[in-house]
Amino acid sequence: MLARARYLRLTIAVAESLTGGQLAAALTAVPGASAVFRGSVTAYATDLKAAVLGVDGVLLDQVGAVHGEVASQMAEGVRRVCRADLGLATTGVAGPEPQDGQPVGTVFVAVSGQEGVEFEQCRFGAGAGAPARDRARIQQLSVAATLQLTLRYLGMRTGS
């Protein structure tokens, strides 16, 4: 994914919640990441999503932090804050308890670019690749889902 972004001369920034920095770590583990990676914001607390990333506070009050529009606004916010071409975001419930009326394993990932924002809902509960209480596996699957969404986004936007 980083090679594709580099080829397209795009920079990337990341906003994370449930993954707690793991997406940024995965990206920066790749040699040459500094050519495209601008930075990240780990907004684990809901109020930071509004204060730092500009997520609509009314939206957060109404639906909570586990929502597709929240992920979309996080991606747009980190793109703006870090002055990047692409913003990636994760928000969801890694457990052990449900949050905002959403069961453990409910995750939203998003990517924002000049052409717009796309988000995807994932369900990483029992039978979907992770036991319902496996935080680490839900986080890993969330990172992978974000990278996959970003690759699809890059492919659609460049005609590949």
C-alpha positions as a printed NumPy array, in Angstrom:
array([[  0.   ,   0.   ,   0.   ],
       [  2.828,   2.405,   0.831],
       [  4.547,   1.613,  -2.46 ],
       [  1.338,   2.457,  -4.313],
       [  0.969,   5.736,  -2.414],
       [  4.61 ,   6.589,  -3.101],
       [  4.168,   5.829,  -6.804],
       [  1.148,   8.153,  -6.852],
       [  3.068,  10.794,  -4.846],
       [  0.525,  10.761,  -2.03 ],
       [  1.15 ,  11.301,   1.657],
       [ -0.704,   9.484,   4.419],
       [ -1.8  ,  10.314,   7.963],
       [ -3.614,   8.067,  10.42 ],
       [ -6.286,   8.621,  13.1  ],
       [ -6.74 ,   5.684,  15.425],
       [ -8.975,   4.758,  18.283],
       [ -9.398,   1.033,  19.006],
       [ -6.104,   0.138,  17.292],
       [ -4.179,   2.393,  19.665],
       [ -1.316,   3.19 ,  17.301],
       [ -0.995,  -0.225,  15.685],
       [ -1.917,   1.052,  12.22 ],
       [  0.773,   3.732,  12.389],
       [  3.233,   1.141,  13.686],
       [  2.415,  -1.218,  10.816],
       [  2.975,   1.537,   8.266],
       [  6.188,   2.844,   9.79 ],
       [  7.625,  -0.679,  10.072],
       [  7.975,  -0.675,   6.269],
       [ 11.373,   0.562,   5.056],
       [ 10.971,   3.851,   3.221],
       [  7.711,   4.762,   4.984],
       [  9.015,   8.263,   5.651],
       [  8.557,   9.073,   1.968],
       [  4.765,   8.992,   2.421],
       [  3.837,   8.775,   6.111],
       [  3.175,  12.2  ,   7.679],
       [  2.029,  11.257,  11.164],
       [ -0.771,   9.997,  13.349],
       [ -3.216,  10.887,  16.088],
       [ -4.319,   8.261,  18.575],
       [ -7.61 ,   9.712,  19.793],
       [ -8.638,   6.928,  22.131],
       [-10.887,   9.109,  24.267],
       [-14.123,  10.24 ,  22.624],
       [-13.628,  13.901,  23.555],
       [-10.263,  13.941,  21.734],
       [-11.982,  12.894,  18.523],
       [-13.834,  16.211,  18.655],
       [-11.107,  18.408,  20.169],
       [ -8.174,  17.258,  18.032],
       [ -9.714,  15.78 ,  14.881],
       [-12.783,  17.995,  14.578],
       [-15.381,  15.229,  14.764],
       [-18.82 ,  16.789,  15.273],
       [-19.565,  16.799,  19.014],
       [-23.309,  16.572,  18.428],
       [-22.758,  13.466,  16.288],
       [-20.643,  11.908,  19.05 ],
       [-23.362,  12.696,  21.613],
       [-26.073,  11.193,  19.406],
       [-24.415,   8.027,  18.062],
       [-21.246,   7.586,  20.1  ],
       [-17.758,   6.983,  18.772],
       [-18.51 ,   3.683,  17.014],
       [-20.097,   4.851,  13.778],
       [-19.203,   5.179,  10.096],
       [-19.639,   8.942,  10.045],
       [-17.313,   9.253,  13.042],
       [-14.655,   7.192,  11.235],
       [-15.141,   9.362,   8.132],
       [-14.747,  12.593,  10.096],
       [-11.681,  11.204,  11.87 ],
       [-10.092,  10.428,   8.488],
       [-10.879,  13.906,   7.199],
       [ -9.635,  15.484,  10.423],
       [ -6.275,  13.744,  10.474],
       [ -5.792,  14.533,   6.807],
       [ -6.314,  18.199,   7.618],
       [ -4.282,  18.255,  10.853],
       [ -1.301,  16.463,   9.303],
       [ -1.626,  18.117,   5.889],
       [ -1.702,  14.743,   4.127],
       [ -3.221,  13.631,   0.846],
       [ -4.903,  10.628,   2.475],
       [ -6.353,  10.234,   5.952],
       [ -6.997,   6.758,   7.36 ],
       [ -9.087,   6.083,  10.461],
       [-10.182,   3.311,  12.804],
       [-12.87 ,   3.353,  15.482],
       [-14.722,   0.497,  17.11 ],
       [-15.077,  -1.896,  20.009],
       [-12.178,  -4.221,  20.789],
       [-13.726,  -5.272,  24.106],
       [-14.054,  -6.671,  26.582],
       [-17.402,  -4.849,  26.913],
       [-19.828,  -3.385,  24.345],
       [-19.615,   0.373,  23.749],
       [-22.165,   2.904,  22.509],
       [-24.695,   0.109,  22.038],
       [-22.323,  -1.761,  19.705],
       [-21.129,  -5.306,  20.382],
       [-17.478,  -6.256,  20.745],
       [-15.936,  -6.668,  17.298],
       [-17.879,  -3.844,  15.641],
       [-15.361,  -1.691,  13.764],
       [-15.516,   1.164,  11.276],
       [-12.548,   2.033,   9.084],
       [-12.33 ,   4.979,   6.708],
       [-10.119,   6.631,   4.139],
       [-10.335,  10.259,   3.063],
       [ -8.743,  11.807,   0.002],
       [ -9.255,  14.581,  -2.476],
       [-11.977,  12.568,  -4.202],
       [-14.011,  12.021,  -1.045],
       [-14.384,   9.69 ,   1.912],
       [-15.212,   6.   ,   2.052],
       [-15.891,   3.922,   5.125],
       [-16.574,   0.304,   5.803],
       [-18.208,  -1.483,   8.7  ],
       [-16.598,  -4.708,   9.898],
       [-17.878,  -7.298,  12.34 ],
       [-15.01 ,  -9.185,  13.929],
       [-17.007, -11.229,  16.401],
       [-17.134, -14.949,  16.953],
       [-17.248, -16.72 ,  13.6  ],
       [-15.854, -13.706,  11.758],
       [-12.16 , -14.331,  12.29 ],
       [-11.909, -13.454,  15.978],
       [-13.39 , -14.753,  19.195],
       [-15.815, -12.204,  20.617],
       [-13.417, -11.294,  23.447],
       [-10.07 , -11.367,  21.603],
       [ -8.935,  -7.705,  21.714],
       [ -5.589,  -8.287,  20.036],
       [ -7.112, -10.187,  17.116],
       [ -9.848,  -7.562,  16.629],
       [ -7.167,  -4.866,  16.557],
       [ -5.067,  -6.816,  14.027],
       [ -8.067,  -7.417,  11.787],
       [ -8.947,  -3.71 ,  12.019],
       [ -5.473,  -2.715,  10.817],
       [ -5.724,  -5.179,   7.927],
       [ -9.204,  -3.93 ,   6.993],
       [ -7.97 ,  -0.335,   6.908],
       [ -5.059,  -1.236,   4.635],
       [ -7.364,  -3.211,   2.328],
       [ -9.874,  -0.351,   2.122],
       [ -7.046,   2.06 ,   1.33 ],
       [ -5.723,  -0.169,  -1.453],
       [ -9.2  ,  -0.378,  -2.989],
       [ -9.568,   3.395,  -2.651],
       [ -6.247,   3.984,  -4.394],
       [ -7.108,   1.51 ,  -7.135],
       [-10.507,   3.052,  -7.849],
       [ -9.139,   6.587,  -7.892],
       [ -6.326,   5.776, -10.283],
       [ -8.123,   3.488, -12.699],
       [ -6.099,   0.414, -11.691]])
